[in-house]
Amino acid sequence: MDNVLCGPLLRYTFIDHNSATWNGSILVVSRGSEPLSLHIQPALDEEPKAFRILSEHGHTFWRYNISVPQQDDDLKVMYELKDKDLDKESEADIYEFWVPSKEETMRILFHSCNGFSLGVKSGTFAGPVLWEDVLRIHKERPLHVMIGGGDQVYSDAVRTEGPLKEWAQDLSPRRRAKLQLTDELSKSMDEWYFNNYCKWYNTKPFSAAAASIASLQIFDDHDIIDGFGSYPEKWMHAPIFLEIGKVAWKFYMLFQHHTSPQGESNEDPSWVIGSEKGPYIKEYSRSICTTLGKRVTFYGLDCRVDRTLERVCRESTYNAMFDRLDKEVIKGQTNHLILLLGIPIAYPRLVWLESLLSTHTVTIIRWLNKIFGIAGGLFNKFDGSAELLDDLNDHWCARPHKLERNIFVQRLQRFAQEKQVRITILSGDVHLACVGRFFSKKQLGIPQNKDARYMVNIVSSAITNAPPPNAVANMLDKRNKLHKLDENTVENLMPIFYENPDGKVNKINRTTLPSRNYCIITEHSGLSASSESSKSITEERPLNDDSNQDDTDMIVAHSQSGGIKDPSAAAPFNGTTRRFALDVSIRAEIDPKSPEGKTQAYGFCIPTLDS
C-alpha cells in the first residue's frame, strides 16, 4: 500500500494464563492521519482498534492491540490491512502468525546484531539472507517469538552519511564535545533516525519475518550509536551526544515497542520500569518480564539506560528485577528462567587488551595520528580513544564492571537455588557464536542436573553483521581458561564446534565460531529419557587429541558438549528426550555469499534443575 511507510511489525507482550489469552500488538506507520483497517481471522469478539501513538511531519504511528484466546493446539492467526478509502473488493495485504497452545512453551528464535557496521565491504556478504533460513524453518515448523538481543538496527551511519557527518569530521574531539545543538540539526537527526528505521524494517526478507513472528527485544549501543554509555563522562554529556540518546530512544520505543517514548498512562504489564532516569538518556530504564509459556519465564534486562563507564545497571534496577522475578517465578511450576543480557557475561577475559589500549603507548600513537595521520583507523571518531576501547568498556569483565558482574552472577545463583529454576542467559554483541557456562567446582561433587550454579550463556551474534577474522576467534579460544568466579564456582566456554559450517573438521577452535548465526530454542515436554539416552546427550564427543582437557574441571558439567550430531541441533523439530529440557540449536551460515542463507546447526540441551 502506497500510504504505508513501515510495517506491519508484530510484537508479543504477555499471556494471561488465567484466561489463556495471548496479547500483542501490530505497528503500522502511515502517511496522513487516517488509520488502516485491520481484520483478524479467526474473528475476535472485537476488531482491534487503531491507537494513535504519535503524529508528526505528515506521518502517524498506529498501534493495534491484539488479544487472541489460546486453543488446545497451535493457532494460526491471519490478519489483513486495508486502506479504508479503497472499496471492499480491492486487494489487501494478508499476513499470518502463530499463537502457542495453552500448555505449550513457545518455539523461540534468538538473534542479535541485525545490520552492518561501518566499514563492512559491500559484496562480502549477500545481505541479511539468514532471515531466508529463518522463514524456511518458520514455514515448516512455525516459530512463536523472536527475541532480539540488541542492535536490531544500526545507527552508526548518522556520522558518516547523516547529519552528523560534518561534526564527526572535525579533528578535535574537544571541539566536537563543546559544539552546541541547533534546532535545525535536531530536526535533521530526528528525520535521519526515522528514515533509517523505515529503510531497515522494510528490507526483505527481514520485513517478512517482522510481520509474521512476534518480537520481544531490548536495545544495545548500535540501536543508538556505537559505544553509547561507555565513553568518559565529559564526552557523554556533550550536547550532540545527549541529543543522539534522546532521538534514538524515541524511535526505539516507537518501532521496537509500539509505545510512546514518554510512556503511557496504562502501561503494559510486561514492563519493569526503573525508579531513576538515566544519566545520558533522560528516561527511566525499561526492562521486560513476561512468560514464554507456563513453565518458562523471560526477563530482558535494560543494560543501556543506566550505563556509565563505571557501571552497567543501578542497584535499584537489579532490585526491581529480583522483586519482579520473585513474584513471577513459581517454585515447582517454573522450570526455566531465560535472562536476556545484550553483552555476554560468561566470556573470555580481555583485560590485557583493555590495559594495552589505555597505556602511554597508545597516547604516543594518538599524537602521531594527530600530527602525521598515522594509524587513523585505530581511533574512534568521537572522543579520540582507541577504537576497540568502547567495546571493551561495555563488557561485563571490564575492570570497572567486574565486581558488579560477580555480585550479579552470585545473586542469580542464589535465586536459582531458592526457586529451583534453571537460569539460561542469552547474549549477542560479539559477532560470533559461543556458549559460556558457570558451574560448581569439581570438589563439591554436585551433579549437573542438581547444580544451581550451572548457568549457560548462549552467545548468538550476528544474524546480519560481519563476523570477526578467524585469528580473533582463535585468540578468544586460546583465552578459554577455567576461571574461578568464587570459592564454589568456575566458568569457561563449552566446546561444540567440532566441524566448520562447511562440514570440514575443526581441529583448532571448538569454542568460538566466527560465522553469521542465529539460535532456536525449544522445550521438550514429552516423557523422561532413559538413563542411557540421557548419557548420550550430555557426554562430550571423543576428541582425537584431548591433551587440552583440564582434569580439575567438574566431570559432568565440563563433559557436556554438543555439535552437529547432537539431537538438539534439529530444533525446532525434534531433539532431546529429557523432559522439560531446552533444546538449543545454533544455526551458522554455510556460504556468506549465497542468497539462500542456508545454515549448519549445532545443538546441545539444557536440563531442568532437579531438587
C-alpha positions in Angstrom: 0.0 0.0 0.0 1.4 3.3 -1.1 0.5 5.2 2.1 2.3 2.7 4.4 5.8 3.9 5.3 6.7 1.0 7.5 5.1 -2.2 8.8 3.3 -4.2 9.8 5.6 -5.0 12.8 4.3 -7.7 15.2 5.2 -7.6 18.9 4.4 -10.1 21.7 3.8 -8.7 25.2 2.3 -11.3 27.6 0.0 -14.3 28.1 -2.8 -14.1 30.7 -2.6 -17.8 31.8 -5.7 -17.5 33.9 -7.9 -16.7 30.8 -5.5 -18.4 28.3 -5.2 -15.2 26.2 -2.2 -14.2 24.1 -1.5 -10.5 24.0 0.5 -8.5 21.5 0.3 -5.6 19.1 0.8 -4.6 15.4 2.5 -1.4 14.4 2.0 0.5 11.2 3.5 3.8 10.2 1.4 5.5 7.5 1.1 8.8 5.7 -1.5 11.2 6.8 -3.8 11.0 9.9 -6.2 8.2 8.9 -5.6 4.6 10.1 -5.8 1.5 8.0 -8.5 -1.1 8.9 -7.3 -4.3 10.4 -9.2 -7.6 10.2 -8.3 -10.8 12.1 -9.1 -14.4 11.3 -10.3 -16.3 13.2 -12.6 -13.5 14.1 -12.2 -12.0 17.6 -15.0 -10.8 19.8 -14.0 -7.3 19.0 -12.0 -6.0 16.0 -8.7 -4.3 17.0 -8.9 -0.6 17.0 -6.2 1.7 15.8 -4.5 3.7 18.6 -2.6 6.8 17.5 0.8 6.7 19.3 2.3 9.8 17.6 1.6 12.0 14.6 4.2 14.4 13.2 5.8 15.5 10.0 3.0 14.1 7.9 3.1 10.5 9.2 1.4 8.6 12.1 2.4 5.7 14.2 -0.6 3.4 14.7 -0.8 0.5 17.2 -3.4 -2.2 17.1 -3.6 -4.1 20.4 -4.5 -7.8 19.9 -5.8 -10.4 22.3 -6.2 -13.9 21.0 -7.7 -16.8 23.0 -5.3 -19.8 23.1 -6.5 -23.2 22.0 -5.6 -26.8 22.8 -3.3 -26.7 19.7 -1.2 -24.1 17.9 -3.4 -21.5 16.3 -2.7 -19.8 13.0 -3.9 -16.2 13.1 -4.3 -14.3 9.8 -4.6 -10.5 9.6 -5.4 -8.2 6.8 -4.5 -4.5 6.5 -6.6 -2.3 4.1 -6.9 1.3 3.3 -10.3 2.5 4.4 -10.7 4.6 1.3 -10.5 1.6 -1.0 -13.6 -0.3 -1.9 -14.3 -3.7 -0.4 -13.3 -5.7 -3.5 -9.8 -4.2 -3.7 -6.8 -6.3 -2.8 -5.4 -6.1 0.8 -2.1 -7.3 2.2 -2.6 -10.5 4.2 -0.2 -11.8 6.9 -0.2 -14.6 9.4 1.4 -15.5 12.8 1.1 -18.4 15.3 -0.1 -18.4 18.8 1.1 -21.3 21.1 -1.4 -23.7 22.6 -2.4 -23.4 26.3 0.1 -25.9 27.6 2.9 -25.3 25.1 6.2 -23.4 25.6 6.9 -21.1 22.7 9.3 -22.0 20.0 11.9 -19.3 20.3 14.2 -17.6 17.7 17.0 -15.6 19.3 19.1 -13.2 17.2 21.3 -10.1 17.6 23.3 -7.6 15.5 20.8 -7.3 12.7 22.7 -4.9 10.5 26.1 -3.9 9.1 28.8 -2.0 10.9 30.6 0.8 9.2 33.4 -0.5 7.1 31.9 -3.8 6.1 32.7 -4.1 2.4 29.8 -4.4 0.1 29.8 -7.7 -1.7 31.4 -9.6 1.1 28.0 -10.9 2.2 24.7 -11.5 0.4 22.8 -9.2 2.7 20.5 -10.2 5.6 19.9 -13.6 4.0 19.9 -15.6 7.2 16.3 -14.4 7.5 15.6 -16.6 4.5 16.7 -19.5 6.5 14.5 -18.3 9.4 11.5 -18.1 7.1 12.1 -21.6 5.7 12.1 -23.0 9.2 9.1 -20.9 10.2 7.1 -22.3 7.2 7.8 -25.9 8.2 7.6 -25.5 12.0 6.2 -22.1 13.0 8.1 -20.0 15.5 6.1 -18.1 18.1 8.5 -15.4 19.2 11.8 -13.8 18.0 13.9 -12.4 20.8 16.2 -9.5 19.7 19.3 -9.3 21.9 20.3 -5.8 20.8 21.4 -3.9 17.7 18.1 -4.6 15.9 19.1 -1.7 13.7 22.4 0.0 13.1 22.5 3.8 13.5 26.3 4.4 13.3 26.0 5.9 9.7 24.4 9.0 11.2 28.0 10.3 11.5 29.2 9.2 8.0 26.2 9.6 5.8 23.8 11.6 8.0 23.5 15.0 9.6 26.5 14.4 12.0 29.0 13.9 9.2 30.5 17.4 9.3 30.6 17.3 13.1 32.3 13.9 13.2 35.0 15.0 10.7 36.2 17.8 13.0 39.7 16.6 14.0 39.4 17.9 17.6 37.3 15.8 20.0 37.3 18.8 22.4 35.6 21.0 19.8 33.1 18.2 19.0 32.2 17.8 22.6 31.5 21.6 23.0 29.5 22.1 19.8 26.0 23.3 20.7 22.9 21.7 19.3 20.8 23.7 16.9 17.1 23.3 16.1 18.0 22.5 12.5 20.5 19.8 13.5 18.0 18.3 16.0 15.3 18.2 13.3 17.8 16.6 10.8 18.8 13.9 13.3 15.1 13.1 14.1 14.4 12.7 10.3 17.5 10.5 9.8 16.8 8.1 12.6 13.2 7.8 11.4 14.2 7.1 7.8 16.9 4.6 9.0 14.3 2.6 10.9 11.9 2.6 7.9 14.6 1.6 5.5 15.8 -1.3 7.5 12.4 -2.6 8.7 11.3 -2.5 5.0 14.3 -4.6 3.9 13.4 -8.1 2.7 13.5 -10.8 3.9 13.7 -9.3 7.4 10.5 -7.4 6.8 8.6 -10.6 6.2 9.8 -12.1 9.5 8.9 -8.9 11.4 5.4 -9.2 10.2 4.9 -12.9 10.9 6.9 -13.7 14.1 6.1 -11.7 17.2 9.1 -9.8 18.5 10.4 -9.3 22.1 13.6 -7.2 22.3 15.9 -5.0 24.3 18.3 -2.5 22.7 22.1 -2.1 22.8 24.5 0.6 21.7 24.2 0.4 17.9 20.5 1.0 18.1 21.7 4.4 19.5 25.3 4.8 18.2 28.4 2.8 18.7 29.6 2.7 22.3 26.9 4.9 23.7 27.2 5.0 27.5 30.8 3.7 27.6 32.6 6.9 26.9 34.0 9.2 29.6 31.6 11.4 31.5 32.6 14.7 29.8 32.0 13.3 26.4 28.7 11.6 27.2 27.4 15.0 28.4 28.2 16.7 25.1 25.1 18.4 23.7 25.0 16.5 20.5 25.6 13.1 22.2 22.7 13.8 24.6 20.5 14.5 21.6 21.6 11.2 20.0 20.4 9.4 23.1 17.1 11.3 23.1 16.3 10.7 19.4 17.4 7.1 19.4 15.2 6.4 22.5 12.2 7.9 20.8 12.4 5.6 17.8 13.4 2.6 19.8 10.3 2.9 21.8 8.1 3.6 18.8 9.4 1.0 16.3 10.6 -1.8 18.7 8.0 -1.5 21.5 5.0 0.2 19.8 4.9 2.6 22.8 5.1 6.4 23.3 8.7 7.5 24.1 7.4 9.1 27.3 5.4 6.1 28.4 1.7 5.7 28.7 -0.9 6.1 31.4 -1.9 2.5 31.1 1.4 0.7 30.9 1.8 -2.8 29.5 2.1 -5.2 32.5 5.3 -6.7 31.0 7.3 -3.6 31.7 9.6 -3.3 34.7 10.3 0.5 34.8 13.3 1.9 36.7 13.0 4.4 39.6 15.6 6.9 38.4 16.2 8.5 35.0 19.3 7.6 33.1 22.4 9.9 33.1 22.5 10.3 29.3 19.2 9.1 28.1 16.9 11.1 30.3 14.3 8.4 30.7 13.5 5.5 33.1 15.1 2.2 32.2 12.6 -0.3 30.8 13.2 -4.0 31.3 10.7 -6.7 30.3 9.3 -9.6 32.3 6.9 -12.0 30.6 6.3 -15.7 30.1 7.1 -17.8 27.1 4.6 -20.5 28.3 3.6 -21.7 31.7 6.9 -23.2 32.5 9.3 -20.6 31.2 9.7 -17.0 32.4 11.6 -14.4 30.4 13.4 -11.3 31.7 15.1 -8.8 29.4 17.3 -6.5 31.4 17.8 -3.0 30.2 21.6 -2.6 30.4 21.8 0.7 28.4 19.8 3.4 30.1 21.7 3.3 33.5 25.1 2.6 31.9 28.1 4.7 32.5 31.8 4.0 32.2 31.7 2.8 35.8 28.5 0.7 36.0 26.1 -1.3 33.9 22.9 -1.0 36.0 21.9 0.8 39.1 21.4 -1.3 42.2 17.7 -0.2 42.2 17.4 -1.7 38.7 18.7 -5.1 39.9 16.5 -4.9 43.0 13.4 -4.2 40.8 14.4 -7.2 38.6 14.6 -9.7 41.5 11.5 -8.3 43.2 9.5 -8.9 40.0 11.0 -12.4 39.4 10.2 -13.3 43.0 6.6 -12.9 42.1 6.7 -14.4 38.6 8.9 -17.5 39.1 6.8 -20.1 41.0 8.8 -22.9 42.7 7.7 -26.2 41.4 5.9 -24.7 38.3 8.5 -22.6 36.6 11.3 -24.8 35.1 13.3 -22.2 33.2 14.2 -18.5 33.5 15.6 -17.1 30.3 17.5 -13.9 31.0 18.5 -11.5 28.2 21.7 -9.6 28.6 22.8 -7.8 25.4 26.5 -8.4 26.2 28.0 -11.8 27.1 28.6 -12.3 30.8 30.4 -15.7 30.6 33.1 -14.8 28.0 36.9 -14.9 27.8 38.7 -12.1 29.6 40.3 -9.3 27.6 41.7 -7.3 30.4 45.2 -7.5 28.9 43.9 -5.8 25.7 42.0 -3.2 27.7 45.2 -2.4 29.6 47.2 -2.1 26.3 44.7 0.3 24.8 44.8 2.5 27.8 48.6 2.8 28.0 51.0 5.6 27.2 52.0 3.7 24.0 48.5 4.5 22.6 48.9 8.1 23.7 52.1 8.3 21.6 50.3 6.8 18.6 47.4 9.2 19.0 49.9 12.1 18.9 51.4 10.7 15.7 47.9 10.3 14.2 47.1 13.9 15.0 50.3 15.4 13.5 51.1 13.0 10.7 47.8 11.0 10.2 49.4 7.7 11.2 47.2 4.8 12.4 43.9 6.7 11.7 41.8 3.6 11.9 43.0 2.9 15.4 41.0 5.7 16.9 37.2 6.2 17.0 35.5 9.3 15.6 34.1 10.6 18.9 36.4 11.2 21.8 39.6 10.0 20.1 40.2 7.0 22.3 41.3 3.6 20.9 38.6 2.2 18.6 38.1 -1.0 20.5 38.2 0.5 23.9 34.4 1.4 24.0 33.6 -2.2 23.1 35.9 -3.5 25.9 34.5 -1.0 28.4 31.0 -2.3 27.5 31.9 -5.8 28.6 30.9 -7.3 32.0 34.5 -8.3 32.6 35.9 -4.8 32.1 37.8 -3.7 35.2 35.1 -1.1 36.2 32.3 -3.7 35.9 33.9 -6.9 37.1 32.8 -6.6 40.8 29.2 -5.7 39.7 29.2 -8.7 37.4 30.3 -11.1 40.0 27.8 -9.9 42.6 25.1 -10.2 39.9 26.0 -13.8 39.0 26.1 -14.9 42.6 22.7 -13.3 43.2 21.4 -15.2 40.2 22.8 -18.4 41.6 21.1 -17.9 45.0 17.8 -17.1 43.2 18.1 -20.3 41.2 18.7 -22.3 44.3 15.8 -20.7 46.2 13.3 -21.1 43.3 14.7 -24.4 41.9 14.7 -22.8 38.5 17.3 -23.3 35.7 18.7 -19.9 34.6 19.9 -19.5 31.0 21.4 -16.3 29.7 21.1 -15.0 26.1 23.6 -12.5 24.7 24.8 -11.1 21.4 27.1 -8.2 20.6 30.4 -10.0 19.7 29.6 -11.2 16.2 30.4 -14.8 16.8 28.8 -17.9 18.3 29.9 -19.5 21.6 28.5 -21.0 24.8 29.8 -19.7 28.1 28.9 -21.5 31.3 29.2 -21.2 35.1 29.2 -24.4 37.2 30.2 -25.7 40.6 33.8 -26.8 41.0 34.6 -30.5 40.9 35.4 -30.8 44.6 31.8 -30.1 45.6 30.6 -33.2 43.8 27.3 -31.7 42.6 25.8 -33.4 39.5 24.8 -31.1 36.7 21.1 -31.6 37.0 21.2 -30.5 40.6 23.7 -27.7 40.3 22.0 -24.3 40.8 25.3 -22.7 39.8 25.1 -24.2 36.4 24.1 -21.4 34.1 24.7 -21.4 30.3 25.3 -18.1 28.4 24.2 -18.7 24.8 26.0 -16.1 22.6 24.5 -15.9 19.2 25.7 -13.0 17.1 25.4 -11.7 14.4 22.4 -12.7 12.2 23.5 -10.0 9.7 26.7 -8.2 10.6 30.1 -9.4 9.6 32.0 -11.9 11.9 35.5 -11.2 13.1 38.5 -12.8 11.4 39.4 -16.3 12.2 42.5 -15.1 14.1 40.4 -13.1 16.5 38.1 -16.1 17.2 41.2 -18.3 17.7 42.7 -15.8 20.1 39.5 -15.9 22.2 39.6 -19.7 22.1 43.2 -19.6 23.5 41.9 -17.3 26.3 39.3 -20.0 27.3 40.8 -21.0 30.6 39.0 -22.4 33.6 38.3 -19.2 35.5 37.4 -19.0 39.2 34.4 -16.8 39.9 34.4 -17.5 43.6 35.4 -20.3 46.0 32.5 -22.5 44.7 32.1 -21.5 41.0 34.2 -21.9 37.9 33.5 -20.8 34.3 34.7 -21.5 30.8 33.4 -22.0 27.2 31.7 -25.2 26.1 33.2 -26.9 23.0 30.5 -27.6 20.4 32.0 -26.6 17.1 33.8 -29.8 16.1 33.1 -29.1 12.4 33.0 -25.9 10.5 29.7 -24.9 8.8 31.0 -26.3 5.5 31.4 -29.7 7.2 35.2 -29.8 7.4 36.7 -31.0 10.7 37.6 -28.2 13.0 41.0 -29.0 14.6 41.9 -25.6 16.0 39.0 -23.9 17.7 35.9 -25.6 19.0 34.5 -22.9 21.3 34.1 -19.7 19.2 32.6 -19.8 15.7 33.2 -16.7 13.5 30.2 -17.1 11.2 26.9 -15.3 11.0 24.3 -17.2 13.0 21.1 -17.2 15.0 19.6 -19.6 17.6 16.5 -21.6 18.1 15.3 -22.8 21.5 12.5 -25.2 22.2 11.3 -27.1 25.3 10.8 -30.9 25.3 7.7 -31.7 27.2 7.5 -35.4 26.5 8.4 -38.4 28.6 11.7 -38.6 30.5 14.6 -40.3 28.8 16.2 -43.5 29.8 19.5 -43.1 31.6 21.3 -44.4 28.6 19.8 -41.9 26.1 20.4 -39.1 28.6 24.1 -40.1 28.8 24.5 -40.0 25.1 23.1 -36.4 25.0 25.3 -35.0 27.7 28.7 -36.6 27.3 31.3 -34.9 25.2 32.2 -36.5 21.9 35.6 -38.1 21.8 38.4 -36.0 20.6 41.4 -37.1 18.6 43.5 -35.0 20.9 42.2 -34.4 24.4 45.5 -33.1 25.8 44.0 -29.8 26.4 41.4 -31.2 28.8 41.6 -29.8 32.3 41.2 -32.7 34.8 40.3 -30.2 37.6 37.0 -29.5 35.8 33.9 -31.0 37.3 33.4 -34.0 35.1 29.7 -33.7 34.5 29.5 -30.0 33.8 32.7 -29.9 31.8 31.9 -33.0 29.8 28.7 -31.6 28.5 29.1 -30.6 24.9 27.2 -30.8 21.7 27.6 -30.3 18.0 26.2 -31.2 14.6 25.2 -34.7 15.6 23.6 -33.7 18.9 19.8 -34.4 18.9 19.1 -30.8 20.0 20.6 -29.5 16.7 17.3 -30.4 15.0 15.3 -27.9 17.0 12.6 -26.8 16.4 11.7 -30.2 15.0 12.8 -32.9 17.5 15.6 -33.0 20.0 16.5 -34.3 23.4 14.2 -36.8 25.1 14.9 -35.2 28.5 11.6 -34.0 29.9 11.3 -30.2 30.1 14.9 -29.7 29.0 15.6 -26.9 26.5 16.9 -27.9 23.0 19.3 -25.2 21.8 20.2 -25.1 18.1 22.8 -22.5 16.9 22.5 -22.2 13.2 25.6 -20.9 11.4 25.8 -19.6 7.8 27.5 -22.1 5.4 28.3 -19.7 2.5 28.3 -15.9 3.2 27.9 -15.1 -0.5 24.9 -17.4 -1.1 21.5 -15.6 -1.4 19.8 -18.7 0.1 21.3 -18.1 3.6 21.5 -21.9 4.4 22.9 -22.8 7.8 24.5 -25.7 9.7 23.0 -26.5 13.0 25.0 -27.1 16.3 23.0 -28.4 19.2 23.1 -29.1 22.9 20.5 -29.3 25.7 19.9 -27.5 29.0 18.4 -29.7 31.7 16.0 -28.5 34.3 17.2 -28.0 37.9 16.2 -31.0 39.9 15.8 -30.8 43.7 
